Amino acid sequence: MSDQQRDWDRELAEIDKVMARTPAQPDATAVRRTGAAPLDAAGGRMAAFTTWIRVTLGLLLAVGITQWPYANACGLNLAVFLGAIGAVIVAGGWSAMSSWRRRLGLAHFLSLMVLLWGLVLAAREVLPRVGYAKAVRTWSCGVGVER
């Protein structure tokens, strides 16, 4: 059917009728079918509060890891330090997903900064050990490696 033969007024009127029959808010079956949660069902005030707790936890971990009190050049100490960096990355990702779902812009920004900081710390420790950086470091403590 070409554009000249179509009755656009009639087709648009049918579309208007269909739109008038559908509710403005998505029903429960539509939410289940698409997998998306409606904006007002994000959990309320308590959900926003718990999201901010997650963000605060991530920020505390990100700041606290800069004050790591133990030597972390090699061996088990390095493994524990990399585990702590992993906790920073997980906290940043966890709070970023939560803040994204709750539509909390500032919390999401801070969460992404925590995630980025964790990735920078991980790169700082891993890249010299895999031969990507100028300074070469080792994973295990051998003779002549300072602790």
SVG drawing of the C-alpha trace seen along z (x, -y; Angstrom):
<svg xmlns="http://www.w3.org/2000/svg" viewBox="-11 -14 80 30">
<polyline fill="none" stroke="black" stroke-width="0.4" points="0.0,0.0 1.5,-3.3 1.5,-6.5 -1.1,-8.1 -3.7,-5.4 -3.4,-5.5 -6.0,-7.3 -3.7,-8.8 -6.5,-10.5 -8.3,-7.1 -5.0,-5.3 -4.0,-8.1 -7.5,-8.0 -7.2,-4.3 -3.9,-4.8 -5.4,-7.5 -8.2,-5.1 -5.6,-2.4 -3.6,-4.9 -6.7,-6.1 -7.5,-2.6 -4.1,-1.8 -3.3,-2.9 -0.7,-5.5 1.2,-3.4 2.5,0.0 0.6,2.9 2.3,5.8 2.2,8.1 4.0,5.6 6.7,5.1 7.2,8.9 7.2,9.2 9.8,6.5 11.8,7.1 11.9,3.4 10.7,2.0 8.5,-1.1 10.2,-4.2 7.9,-4.6 8.4,-0.9 12.2,-1.3 11.7,-0.8 10.9,-4.1 12.8,-6.1 14.4,-3.1 15.9,-1.9 17.5,-5.3 18.9,-5.2 20.4,-1.7 21.9,-2.9 23.6,-5.8 24.9,-3.3 26.5,-1.3 28.0,-4.4 29.4,-5.5 30.9,-2.0 32.5,-2.2 33.9,-5.7 35.3,-4.6 37.0,-1.6 38.4,-3.7 39.9,-6.3 40.9,-3.7 42.9,-1.6 45.3,-4.5 46.3,-4.2 47.2,-0.4 49.5,0.2 51.4,3.3 54.1,3.9 52.5,5.2 55.4,5.7 55.1,9.4 53.8,12.7 50.8,13.2 50.8,9.5 50.3,8.6 47.5,11.1 45.7,9.7 46.2,6.2 44.8,7.2 41.9,8.7 41.2,5.4 41.4,3.7 38.9,6.2 36.6,5.3 36.8,1.6 35.9,2.5 33.0,4.7 31.7,2.0 31.9,-0.6 30.0,1.7 27.4,2.7 26.6,-0.8 26.7,-2.0 24.0,0.6 21.9,-0.2 22.1,-4.0 21.3,-3.5 18.2,-1.6 17.1,-4.2 17.9,-7.1 20.2,-8.8 22.6,-10.8 25.1,-12.0 25.3,-8.6 25.9,-7.0 28.6,-9.5 30.4,-8.8 30.0,-5.0 31.6,-5.3 34.5,-7.2 35.0,-4.5 34.9,-1.9 37.4,-3.9 39.7,-4.4 39.7,-0.6 40.5,0.1 43.4,-2.4 44.8,-0.8 44.5,2.7 46.3,1.5 49.0,-0.1 49.8,3.2 49.2,5.7 50.7,3.9 54.3,3.9 54.0,7.5 52.9,8.6 55.6,6.7 53.5,3.7 55.3,1.0 58.9,-0.2 59.4,0.8 59.3,4.6 58.0,6.2 57.5,9.8 54.5,11.7 56.5,13.8 59.1,12.7 62.5,14.0 66.1,13.2 66.9,9.5 63.3,8.3 62.7,5.6 59.7,6.1"/>
</svg>
